[in-house]
Amino acid sequence: MPQVDEIAVLRRAKQICKRDGWVWDASVLMMLKPGLPNKPALDRMARARYLARARTELLKEQRERGR
């Protein structure tokens, strides 16, 4: 079975998360300047879903490049 780099999976999951309007880690919210709009942060289960989604996307891209 083809494999993808776990760092690439994490990077892609964070990109998808940001694109969807979420914050990956709630600790980032504490660093925001006052007055900036708050975004919802993901819980552990939601992060796992984003990781799975990213892994699937990367594997699909890998297969398409292999053709």
ZINORVEN-V120062 format. One record per helix or strand. SS is the DSSP state (A for helix, B for strand). FROM is the first residue (numbers start at 0). TO is the last residue. If there is no record, write none. Layout:
SS_FROM_TO ; SS_FROM_TO
This chain:
A_5_18 ; B_22_22 ; A_25_30 ; B_40_40 ; A_43_65
